[in-house]
């Protein structure tokens, strides 16, 4: 039986996402988001522990600092430096 390890629920969300990393802007799409992180489908792969500035199109998340904590063939899992409500 699979036990959920997340402490916060994920919300499915399909919106444009922008990651700023190493003087590059990477466009992708948010697949889900929580208070502590998000999964972004992106064609440009990043590395584990890379630090990015994360923005969801048309929201007040402009430049939210996040760390890459998971990489899949579809995109990257991000952990926010601060929760969405800090």
Residue pairs with C-beta under 8 A, 6 or more apart in sequence:
6 34
7 36
8 34
8 35
8 36
9 34
10 32
10 33
10 34
10 39
11 32
11 33
11 34
12 31
12 32
13 30
13 31
13 32
13 33
13 56
14 29
14 30
14 31
15 29
15 30
15 56
15 57
15 58
15 59
16 27
16 28
16 29
16 30
16 56
16 57
17 27
17 28
17 29
17 30
17 38
17 40
17 42
17 54
17 55
17 56
17 57
18 25
18 26
18 27
18 28
18 54
18 55
18 57
19 25
19 26
19 27
19 28
19 40
19 42
19 46
19 52
19 53
19 54
19 55
20 26
20 52
20 53
20 55
20 63
21 46
21 50
21 51
21 52
21 53
22 50
24 44
26 42
26 44
26 46
26 52
27 42
28 40
28 41
28 42
28 43
28 44
28 75
29 40
29 41
29 42
30 38
30 39
30 40
30 41
30 56
31 39
31 40
31 41
31 74
31 75
32 38
32 39
33 39
33 56
33 84
35 80
35 83
35 84
35 85
36 79
36 80
36 83
36 84
37 66
37 69
37 77
37 78
37 79
37 80
38 54
38 56
38 66
38 77
38 78
38 80
39 70
39 75
39 76
39 77
39 78
40 54
40 75
40 76
40 78
41 74
41 75
42 75
42 76
45 71
45 76
46 52
46 68
46 71
46 76
47 68
47 71
48 68
48 69
48 70
48 71
49 67
49 68
49 69
50 67
50 68
51 65
51 66
51 67
51 68
52 65
52 66
52 67
52 68
52 78
53 63
53 64
53 65
53 66
54 61
54 63
54 64
54 65
54 66
54 78
54 80
55 61
55 62
55 63
55 64
61 84
64 80
64 81
64 82
64 84
65 80
65 81
65 82
66 78
66 79
66 80
66 81
67 78
67 79
67 81
68 76
68 77
68 78
69 77
69 78
69 79
70 76
70 77
71 77
